[in-house]
Amino acid sequence: MGGDAIEVSSTEPQTRIFKGFYELVRRTYPNLKMLRGVSYAEGDIEKYLRPGAPGLFGTDSTTLSEAEQETLAFIQSNQRNGVRTTFKSLDERFERKPYGWSLPAVQCILAGLYARGKVEARLDGNLLEETELARALRILRSMPAWCSTQ
């Protein structure tokens, strides 16, 4: 991979292939570890939109995870440069290298930032409320909506 040989200690072919692909994903998407192994699902969006959900943000609801910090930094950078951050641009940025995040992961992280009051979302110039945002996030790729920091 990348001109380097991958050392796999197993002699069983299936295990060697599995470990080889694991290493390929690990090297291709080094920022995938920002998700800390959490499995996100589209059905979790409402859970992340509730600001006071017990245990959702651990013991400190003011501390942002590394993935949330990265997402917020991207939105703030765009805002400083006068660029509107659309849901589609967030999805495109974080699904590609070096991130490799799934669509539900991007949706849930954005929902968590919204719940904490870090970002706001608009559609056709109107601020989206919690239920509207949940619906909008489900059709993320085709929405002309945008988000910004508060």
KETI-703514 format. One record per residue (C-alpha): residue in three letters; chain; z, x, y. Coordinates in steps of 0.1 Angstrom, whole numbers, plus 5000, padded with zeros to 4 digits. Last residue first. Example, Ala and Ser with C-alpha at 12.3 -4.5 7.8 and 13.67 -1.06 7.14 Angstrom:
site residu=SER chaine=A Z=5071 X=5137 Y=4989
site residu=ALA chaine=A Z=5078 X=5123 Y=4955
This chain:
site residu=GLN chaine=A Z=5163 X=4755 Y=5317
site residu=THR chaine=A Z=5139 X=4775 Y=5297
site residu=SER chaine=A Z=5104 X=4762 Y=5292
site residu=CYS chaine=A Z=5085 X=4741 Y=5267
site residu=TRP chaine=A Z=5050 X=4727 Y=5264
site residu=ALA chaine=A Z=5033 X=4697 Y=5250
site residu=PRO chaine=A Z=4996 X=4695 Y=5242
site residu=MET chaine=A Z=5005 X=4685 Y=5206
site residu=SER chaine=A Z=4981 X=4691 Y=5178
site residu=ARG chaine=A Z=5000 X=4719 Y=5160
site residu=LEU chaine=A Z=5034 X=4703 Y=5165
site residu=ILE chaine=A Z=5029 X=4669 Y=5149
site residu=ARG chaine=A Z=5064 X=4670 Y=5134
site residu=LEU chaine=A Z=5078 X=4687 Y=5165
site residu=ALA chaine=A Z=5067 X=4657 Y=5186
site residu=ARG chaine=A Z=5087 X=4632 Y=5165
site residu=ALA chaine=A Z=5118 X=4653 Y=5168
site residu=LEU chaine=A Z=5112 X=4658 Y=5205
site residu=GLU chaine=A Z=5109 X=4621 Y=5211
site residu=THR chaine=A Z=5142 X=4615 Y=5193
site residu=GLU chaine=A Z=5160 X=4642 Y=5213
site residu=GLU chaine=A Z=5145 X=4634 Y=5247
site residu=LEU chaine=A Z=5113 X=4648 Y=5259
site residu=LEU chaine=A Z=5109 X=4655 Y=5297
site residu=ASN chaine=A Z=5077 X=4639 Y=5310
site residu=GLY chaine=A Z=5048 X=4659 Y=5324
site residu=ASP chaine=A Z=5024 X=4647 Y=5298
site residu=LEU chaine=A Z=5048 X=4660 Y=5271
site residu=ARG chaine=A Z=5077 X=4682 Y=5281
site residu=ALA chaine=A Z=5103 X=4702 Y=5263
site residu=GLU chaine=A Z=5134 X=4718 Y=5276
site residu=VAL chaine=A Z=5150 X=4751 Y=5265
site residu=LYS chaine=A Z=5184 X=4767 Y=5263
site residu=GLY chaine=A Z=5204 X=4735 Y=5263
site residu=ARG chaine=A Z=5220 X=4742 Y=5229
site residu=ALA chaine=A Z=5202 X=4713 Y=5213
site residu=TYR chaine=A Z=5169 X=4725 Y=5227
site residu=LEU chaine=A Z=5175 X=4760 Y=5212
site residu=GLY chaine=A Z=5183 X=4744 Y=5179
site residu=ALA chaine=A Z=5152 X=4723 Y=5180
site residu=LEU chaine=A Z=5131 X=4754 Y=5187
site residu=ILE chaine=A Z=5147 X=4771 Y=5157
site residu=CYS chaine=A Z=5140 X=4741 Y=5135
site residu=GLN chaine=A Z=5104 X=4738 Y=5144
site residu=VAL chaine=A Z=5097 X=4775 Y=5140
site residu=ALA chaine=A Z=5114 X=4775 Y=5106
site residu=PRO chaine=A Z=5095 X=4743 Y=5096
site residu=LEU chaine=A Z=5062 X=4760 Y=5104
site residu=SER chaine=A Z=5070 X=4790 Y=5082
site residu=TRP chaine=A Z=5079 X=4824 Y=5097
site residu=GLY chaine=A Z=5056 X=4853 Y=5089
site residu=TYR chaine=A Z=5070 X=4875 Y=5117
site residu=PRO chaine=A Z=5050 X=4907 Y=5120
site residu=LYS chaine=A Z=5024 X=4893 Y=5116
site residu=ARG chaine=A Z=5015 X=4857 Y=5121
site residu=GLU chaine=A Z=5036 X=4824 Y=5118
site residu=PHE chaine=A Z=5057 X=4833 Y=5148
site residu=ARG chaine=A Z=5029 X=4836 Y=5174
site residu=GLU chaine=A Z=5008 X=4807 Y=5162
site residu=ASP chaine=A Z=5037 X=4783 Y=5160
site residu=LEU chaine=A Z=5050 X=4793 Y=5194
site residu=SER chaine=A Z=5015 X=4790 Y=5209
site residu=LYS chaine=A Z=5011 X=4755 Y=5193
site residu=PHE chaine=A Z=5044 X=4743 Y=5207
site residu=THR chaine=A Z=5031 X=4753 Y=5241
site residu=THR chaine=A Z=5045 X=4780 Y=5263
site residu=ARG chaine=A Z=5033 X=4776 Y=5298
site residu=VAL chaine=A Z=5022 X=4809 Y=5313
site residu=GLY chaine=A Z=5034 X=4819 Y=5348
site residu=ASN chaine=A Z=5042 X=4855 Y=5337
site residu=ARG chaine=A Z=5080 X=4849 Y=5340
site residu=GLN chaine=A Z=5076 X=4817 Y=5320
site residu=ASN chaine=A Z=5057 X=4835 Y=5292
site residu=SER chaine=A Z=5085 X=4861 Y=5290
site residu=GLN chaine=A Z=5111 X=4834 Y=5290
site residu=ILE chaine=A Z=5094 X=4816 Y=5261
site residu=PHE chaine=A Z=5090 X=4848 Y=5241
site residu=ALA chaine=A Z=5126 X=4858 Y=5248
site residu=LEU chaine=A Z=5138 X=4823 Y=5236
site residu=THR chaine=A Z=5119 X=4828 Y=5203
site residu=GLU chaine=A Z=5133 X=4863 Y=5198
site residu=GLN chaine=A Z=5168 X=4852 Y=5206
site residu=GLU chaine=A Z=5166 X=4822 Y=5183
site residu=ALA chaine=A Z=5154 X=4845 Y=5155
site residu=GLU chaine=A Z=5182 X=4870 Y=5161
site residu=SER chaine=A Z=5207 X=4841 Y=5160
site residu=LEU chaine=A Z=5222 X=4829 Y=5193
site residu=THR chaine=A Z=5259 X=4831 Y=5200
site residu=THR chaine=A Z=5272 X=4802 Y=5221
site residu=SER chaine=A Z=5279 X=4779 Y=5192
site residu=ASP chaine=A Z=5305 X=4803 Y=5178
site residu=THR chaine=A Z=5320 X=4794 Y=5144
site residu=GLY chaine=A Z=5287 X=4790 Y=5126
site residu=PHE chaine=A Z=5258 X=4774 Y=5145
site residu=LEU chaine=A Z=5254 X=4744 Y=5122
site residu=GLY chaine=A Z=5290 X=4744 Y=5110
site residu=PRO chaine=A Z=5298 X=4711 Y=5125
site residu=ALA chaine=A Z=5268 X=4694 Y=5142
site residu=GLY chaine=A Z=5277 X=4693 Y=5179
site residu=PRO chaine=A Z=5242 X=4698 Y=5195
site residu=ARG chaine=A Z=5224 X=4675 Y=5171
site residu=LEU chaine=A Z=5187 X=4687 Y=5173
site residu=TYR chaine=A Z=5192 X=4711 Y=5144
site residu=LYS chaine=A Z=5201 X=4683 Y=5120
site residu=GLU chaine=A Z=5172 X=4662 Y=5133
site residu=ILE chaine=A Z=5148 X=4690 Y=5124
site residu=ASP chaine=A Z=5161 X=4694 Y=5089
site residu=GLY chaine=A Z=5135 X=4671 Y=5073
site residu=GLU chaine=A Z=5108 X=4696 Y=5082
site residu=ALA chaine=A Z=5125 X=4721 Y=5059
site residu=TYR chaine=A Z=5140 X=4755 Y=5066
site residu=SER chaine=A Z=5152 X=4779 Y=5039
site residu=VAL chaine=A Z=5177 X=4804 Y=5054
site residu=GLY chaine=A Z=5171 X=4839 Y=5041
site residu=ARG chaine=A Z=5184 X=4856 Y=5073
site residu=LEU chaine=A Z=5156 X=4841 Y=5094
site residu=MET chaine=A Z=5153 X=4875 Y=5112
site residu=LYS chaine=A Z=5144 X=4890 Y=5078
site residu=LEU chaine=A Z=5109 X=4877 Y=5083
site residu=ASN chaine=A Z=5106 X=4903 Y=5111
site residu=PRO chaine=A Z=5092 X=4930 Y=5087
site residu=TYR chaine=A Z=5063 X=4907 Y=5076
site residu=THR chaine=A Z=5037 X=4930 Y=5060
site residu=ARG chaine=A Z=5062 X=4955 Y=5046
site residu=ARG chaine=A Z=5085 X=4929 Y=5030
site residu=VAL chaine=A Z=5055 X=4908 Y=5019
site residu=LEU chaine=A Z=5039 X=4938 Y=5001
site residu=GLU chaine=A Z=5073 X=4948 Y=4986
site residu=TYR chaine=A Z=5077 X=4914 Y=4971
site residu=PHE chaine=A Z=5041 X=4916 Y=4958
site residu=GLY chaine=A Z=5049 X=4948 Y=4940
site residu=LYS chaine=A Z=5082 X=4935 Y=4927
site residu=PHE chaine=A Z=5064 X=4905 Y=4912
site residu=ILE chaine=A Z=5036 X=4926 Y=4898
site residu=ARG chaine=A Z=5061 X=4951 Y=4882
site residu=THR chaine=A Z=5081 X=4922 Y=4868
site residu=GLN chaine=A Z=5051 X=4907 Y=4852
site residu=PRO chaine=A Z=5039 X=4940 Y=4837
site residu=GLU chaine=A Z=5072 X=4949 Y=4820
site residu=THR chaine=A Z=5079 X=4986 Y=4825
site residu=SER chaine=A Z=5102 X=4982 Y=4854
site residu=SER chaine=A Z=5108 X=5011 Y=4878
site residu=VAL chaine=A Z=5084 X=5001 Y=4906
site residu=GLU chaine=A Z=5075 X=5029 Y=4930
site residu=ILE chaine=A Z=5049 X=5018 Y=4954
site residu=ALA chaine=A Z=5022 X=5044 Y=4961
site residu=ASP chaine=A Z=5014 X=5050 Y=4997
site residu=GLY chaine=A Z=4979 X=5047 Y=5014
site residu=GLY chaine=A Z=4989 X=5016 Y=5033
site residu=MET chaine=A Z=5000 X=5000 Y=5000
